[in-house]
Amino acid sequence: MNGTNTSGFNGEPFGFRDYKARFWGLGHSSIWWISSGASFEVSFISKELIHNGFETQAGYYIRCIKDK
């Protein structure tokens, strides 16, 4: 990904926890919740941004943003 990082978002490949409490992706991907309730995966190996489904029991990351 050759982005500009104008948003200042700096995600790291810390992996994620699936709905069966298994951990995956450490060192090569992370999954983040977004405000719509869906999620997206950042793959640091394939350099892709992948829209994922909605697993309410999974352990994904969030990023809190304070309104100005």
VENQUIHU-V754902 format. One line per field, one symbol per residue. ss: DSSP state (H for helix, E for strand, C for the rest). phi: phi as a letter, one per 30 degrees, with the letter a starting at -180 (. if undefined). psi: psi as a letter, one per 40 degrees, with the letter a starting at -180 (. if undefined). Layout:
ss: ???
phi: ???
psi: ???
This chain:
ss: CCCCCCCCCCCCCEEEECCCCCEEEECCEEEEECCCCCEEEEECCCCEEEEECCCCCCECECCCCCCC
phi: .cdchddidbdcdciacddciccbiejbabcbdbddjdbbcccdcdhcccdcdbcdcdccdbbdbddd
psi: hgiefdeehgiigeaihieefihieheeiihhiideeaiihhhedefihhhiahhdeigiiihhhhi.
